[in-house]
Amino acid sequence: MKVAVVRNRNKEGIVNTLGQRCPETYGRRSVQRVIDALWANGHTVAYFEGDKQLIENLEEFMPPDPYAEHPCGIVFNMSYGIQGESRYSHVPGMLEMAGIPYTGSGPLGQALALDKVTAKSLMRDAGVPTPNFRVMSRCDSRTDDLGGQISQECRRADKNMSCTNQRKPGEATV
């Protein structure tokens, strides 16, 4: 099977800069390990940037077969997106639009997971044990009623890029 590994190493494949640039990327070695494992299992593998050229490049790598009832390949999505508030959902959205199967969460799941308050609320509503939390506009807001360990985080942050962490109310750590 043809497998296209997609990530964002180069952040230049855009028309304009708009919104927060994504600070994350998978390391070269991590991507190479995925490619090597797929290749070792008999797949035809190619690497692509998750940018404005992606669909055109994928169409060339795994063109549609008019006689097949299924796509001739899949995308192994390792893309964090390039910029903007919902950047995790960019590649899944493009792939869904183009009818190309891919691994990982869809655009909605990616967008919801990036918003910590929404994700925590949905988990709590589904009965998943979730620590107490509060949306605060200032870091000096009262937190002693939350109990236990406290982690103050930005609402829309990636990889848990915390504003500050605290062991217990009023005791900040680095």
TORKOL-4160 file (C-alpha; in steps of 0.2 Angstrom, whole numbers, padded with zeros to 4 digits, m for minus):
174
<pt num="1" X="0000" Y="0000" Z="0000"/>
<pt num="2" X="0006" Y="0018" Z="m0003"/>
<pt num="3" X="0008" Y="0028" Z="0013"/>
<pt num="4" X="0011" Y="0046" Z="0013"/>
<pt num="5" X="0019" Y="0052" Z="0029"/>
<pt num="6" X="0014" Y="0071" Z="0032"/>
<pt num="7" X="0021" Y="0083" Z="0044"/>
<pt num="8" X="0026" Y="0101" Z="0045"/>
<pt num="9" X="0045" Y="0105" Z="0045"/>
<pt num="10" X="0044" Y="0119" Z="0033"/>
<pt num="11" X="0032" Y="0133" Z="0039"/>
<pt num="12" X="0034" Y="0142" Z="0022"/>
<pt num="13" X="0020" Y="0133" Z="0012"/>
<pt num="14" X="0007" Y="0146" Z="0015"/>
<pt num="15" X="0000" Y="0161" Z="0005"/>
<pt num="16" X="0000" Y="0173" Z="0020"/>
<pt num="17" X="0004" Y="0174" Z="0038"/>
<pt num="18" X="m0012" Y="0174" Z="0049"/>
<pt num="19" X="m0013" Y="0170" Z="0067"/>
<pt num="20" X="m0001" Y="0161" Z="0079"/>
<pt num="21" X="0013" Y="0151" Z="0070"/>
<pt num="22" X="0014" Y="0133" Z="0076"/>
<pt num="23" X="0029" Y="0130" Z="0088"/>
<pt num="24" X="0028" Y="0111" Z="0087"/>
<pt num="25" X="0035" Y="0099" Z="0075"/>
<pt num="26" X="0039" Y="0080" Z="0075"/>
<pt num="27" X="0058" Y="0078" Z="0076"/>
<pt num="28" X="0067" Y="0071" Z="0060"/>
<pt num="29" X="0072" Y="0055" Z="0069"/>
<pt num="30" X="0054" Y="0052" Z="0074"/>
<pt num="31" X="0047" Y="0054" Z="0057"/>
<pt num="32" X="0061" Y="0043" Z="0050"/>
<pt num="33" X="0057" Y="0029" Z="0062"/>
<pt num="34" X="0039" Y="0029" Z="0056"/>
<pt num="35" X="0045" Y="0029" Z="0038"/>
<pt num="36" X="0057" Y="0015" Z="0041"/>
<pt num="37" X="0044" Y="0004" Z="0050"/>
<pt num="38" X="0031" Y="0006" Z="0036"/>
<pt num="39" X="0044" Y="0003" Z="0023"/>
<pt num="40" X="0050" Y="m0013" Z="0032"/>
<pt num="41" X="0032" Y="m0019" Z="0032"/>
<pt num="42" X="0032" Y="m0018" Z="0013"/>
<pt num="43" X="0023" Y="m0002" Z="0010"/>
<pt num="44" X="0028" Y="0011" Z="m0003"/>
<pt num="45" X="0032" Y="0027" Z="0008"/>
<pt num="46" X="0034" Y="0045" Z="0003"/>
<pt num="47" X="0036" Y="0061" Z="0014"/>
<pt num="48" X="0026" Y="0077" Z="0011"/>
<pt num="49" X="0024" Y="0094" Z="0019"/>
<pt num="50" X="0007" Y="0098" Z="0026"/>
<pt num="51" X="0005" Y="0114" Z="0016"/>
<pt num="52" X="m0004" Y="0122" Z="0002"/>
<pt num="53" X="0004" Y="0110" Z="m0011"/>
<pt num="54" X="m0001" Y="0094" Z="m0001"/>
<pt num="55" X="m0016" Y="0088" Z="m0011"/>
<pt num="56" X="m0008" Y="0091" Z="m0028"/>
<pt num="57" X="0007" Y="0081" Z="m0021"/>
<pt num="58" X="m0004" Y="0067" Z="m0014"/>
<pt num="59" X="m0013" Y="0066" Z="m0031"/>
<pt num="60" X="0003" Y="0063" Z="m0040"/>
<pt num="61" X="0009" Y="0050" Z="m0027"/>
<pt num="62" X="m0007" Y="0040" Z="m0026"/>
<pt num="63" X="m0018" Y="0045" Z="m0041"/>
<pt num="64" X="m0036" Y="0039" Z="m0040"/>
<pt num="65" X="m0039" Y="0022" Z="m0049"/>
<pt num="66" X="m0056" Y="0023" Z="m0058"/>
<pt num="67" X="m0058" Y="0004" Z="m0057"/>
<pt num="68" X="m0054" Y="0002" Z="m0039"/>
<pt num="69" X="m0068" Y="0003" Z="m0026"/>
<pt num="70" X="m0056" Y="0010" Z="m0013"/>
<pt num="71" X="m0042" Y="0023" Z="m0012"/>
<pt num="72" X="m0024" Y="0017" Z="m0017"/>
<pt num="73" X="m0016" Y="0024" Z="m0002"/>
<pt num="74" X="m0017" Y="0032" Z="0015"/>
<pt num="75" X="m0009" Y="0047" Z="0024"/>
<pt num="76" X="0000" Y="0044" Z="0040"/>
<pt num="77" X="m0004" Y="0061" Z="0048"/>
<pt num="78" X="0010" Y="0069" Z="0059"/>
<pt num="79" X="0006" Y="0087" Z="0055"/>
<pt num="80" X="0003" Y="0100" Z="0068"/>
<pt num="81" X="m0002" Y="0113" Z="0055"/>
<pt num="82" X="0007" Y="0128" Z="0051"/>
<pt num="83" X="m0003" Y="0143" Z="0059"/>
<pt num="84" X="m0019" Y="0149" Z="0067"/>
<pt num="85" X="m0030" Y="0144" Z="0081"/>
<pt num="86" X="m0036" Y="0127" Z="0074"/>
<pt num="87" X="m0020" Y="0122" Z="0065"/>
<pt num="88" X="m0021" Y="0104" Z="0070"/>
<pt num="89" X="m0037" Y="0102" Z="0060"/>
<pt num="90" X="m0030" Y="0109" Z="0044"/>
<pt num="91" X="m0022" Y="0093" Z="0036"/>
<pt num="92" X="m0037" Y="0082" Z="0041"/>
<pt num="93" X="m0049" Y="0095" Z="0034"/>
<pt num="94" X="m0040" Y="0096" Z="0018"/>
<pt num="95" X="m0039" Y="0076" Z="0017"/>
<pt num="96" X="m0057" Y="0074" Z="0020"/>
<pt num="97" X="m0062" Y="0087" Z="0007"/>
<pt num="98" X="m0051" Y="0078" Z="m0006"/>
<pt num="99" X="m0057" Y="0061" Z="m0001"/>
<pt num="100" X="m0040" Y="0054" Z="0005"/>
<pt num="101" X="m0040" Y="0042" Z="0020"/>
<pt num="102" X="m0029" Y="0046" Z="0034"/>
<pt num="103" X="m0023" Y="0041" Z="0052"/>
<pt num="104" X="m0028" Y="0051" Z="0068"/>
<pt num="105" X="m0042" Y="0061" Z="0073"/>
<pt num="106" X="m0053" Y="0071" Z="0061"/>
<pt num="107" X="m0054" Y="0090" Z="0060"/>
<pt num="108" X="m0068" Y="0091" Z="0074"/>
<pt num="109" X="m0058" Y="0080" Z="0086"/>
<pt num="110" X="m0042" Y="0090" Z="0083"/>
<pt num="111" X="m0050" Y="0107" Z="0085"/>
<pt num="112" X="m0059" Y="0101" Z="0101"/>
<pt num="113" X="m0043" Y="0094" Z="0108"/>
<pt num="114" X="m0034" Y="0110" Z="0106"/>
<pt num="115" X="m0046" Y="0120" Z="0116"/>
<pt num="116" X="m0043" Y="0113" Z="0134"/>
<pt num="117" X="m0058" Y="0120" Z="0142"/>
<pt num="118" X="m0070" Y="0112" Z="0129"/>
<pt num="119" X="m0060" Y="0096" Z="0130"/>
<pt num="120" X="m0061" Y="0095" Z="0149"/>
<pt num="121" X="m0079" Y="0099" Z="0149"/>
<pt num="122" X="m0084" Y="0086" Z="0136"/>
<pt num="123" X="m0074" Y="0073" Z="0146"/>
<pt num="124" X="m0082" Y="0078" Z="0162"/>
<pt num="125" X="m0099" Y="0077" Z="0154"/>
<pt num="126" X="m0095" Y="0060" Z="0147"/>
<pt num="127" X="m0091" Y="0053" Z="0165"/>
<pt num="128" X="m0072" Y="0053" Z="0163"/>
<pt num="129" X="m0064" Y="0058" Z="0179"/>
<pt num="130" X="m0056" Y="0075" Z="0176"/>
<pt num="131" X="m0048" Y="0086" Z="0189"/>
<pt num="132" X="m0057" Y="0102" Z="0194"/>
<pt num="133" X="m0053" Y="0117" Z="0183"/>
<pt num="134" X="m0058" Y="0135" Z="0182"/>
<pt num="135" X="m0056" Y="0148" Z="0168"/>
<pt num="136" X="m0047" Y="0163" Z="0174"/>
<pt num="137" X="m0042" Y="0179" Z="0166"/>
<pt num="138" X="m0028" Y="0183" Z="0178"/>
<pt num="139" X="m0015" Y="0171" Z="0186"/>
<pt num="140" X="m0018" Y="0179" Z="0203"/>
<pt num="141" X="m0036" Y="0173" Z="0204"/>
<pt num="142" X="m0041" Y="0163" Z="0219"/>
<pt num="143" X="m0038" Y="0144" Z="0217"/>
<pt num="144" X="m0038" Y="0137" Z="0235"/>
<pt num="145" X="m0056" Y="0130" Z="0233"/>
<pt num="146" X="m0050" Y="0118" Z="0219"/>
<pt num="147" X="m0039" Y="0107" Z="0230"/>
<pt num="148" X="m0025" Y="0096" Z="0226"/>
<pt num="149" X="m0012" Y="0100" Z="0213"/>
<pt num="150" X="m0015" Y="0114" Z="0202"/>
<pt num="151" X="m0008" Y="0118" Z="0184"/>
<pt num="152" X="m0012" Y="0135" Z="0177"/>
<pt num="153" X="m0012" Y="0133" Z="0158"/>
<pt num="154" X="m0017" Y="0144" Z="0143"/>
<pt num="155" X="m0034" Y="0139" Z="0136"/>
<pt num="156" X="m0028" Y="0136" Z="0118"/>
<pt num="157" X="m0010" Y="0129" Z="0120"/>
<pt num="158" X="m0001" Y="0115" Z="0112"/>
<pt num="159" X="0009" Y="0102" Z="0121"/>
<pt num="160" X="0003" Y="0109" Z="0138"/>
<pt num="161" X="0013" Y="0125" Z="0136"/>
<pt num="162" X="0009" Y="0131" Z="0153"/>
<pt num="163" X="0009" Y="0149" Z="0159"/>
<pt num="164" X="0014" Y="0144" Z="0176"/>
<pt num="165" X="0013" Y="0128" Z="0187"/>
<pt num="166" X="0009" Y="0126" Z="0205"/>
<pt num="167" X="0011" Y="0112" Z="0217"/>
<pt num="168" X="m0002" Y="0118" Z="0229"/>
<pt num="169" X="m0012" Y="0135" Z="0230"/>
<pt num="170" X="0000" Y="0149" Z="0232"/>
<pt num="171" X="0016" Y="0139" Z="0230"/>
<pt num="172" X="0023" Y="0142" Z="0213"/>
<pt num="173" X="0037" Y="0131" Z="0205"/>
<pt num="174" X="0047" Y="0133" Z="0189"/>
